[in-house]
Amino acid sequence: MLQALGALTPLSPSSNATASSNAAASTSGQVGASFADLVAAAAGHTVGAMRGAEQLSVEALQGQADVREVVDAVMSAEQSFQAAVAIRDKIVTAYLEVSRMAI
């Protein structure tokens, strides 16, 4: 079965970036979700969709679920997975592009 996805943490936290984000948050009065939180939520949604499709597949094998429901759940999980892979590819591409920048 699928395992739960843990929280994402930055590889090398910068105290300077933290201080500037805290200053921006106190200035605006509102704190938005961080990029890591958004990625973790998207990954959690994808894992949930895959778990649901897996559970429905098992129920269908036991004769307790309709085939149409299983197909819908599997197709939804596949779309979520493809979106997650596309987002991962974009993040990797952006990272590689930034790493090639001259300082």
Secondary structure, 3 states (H helix, E strand, C coil): CCCCCCCCCCCCCCHHHHHHHHHHHHHHCCCCCCHHHHHHHHHHHHHHHHHHHHHHHHHHHCCCCCHHHHHHHHHHHHHHHHHHHHHHHHHHHHHHHHHCCCC
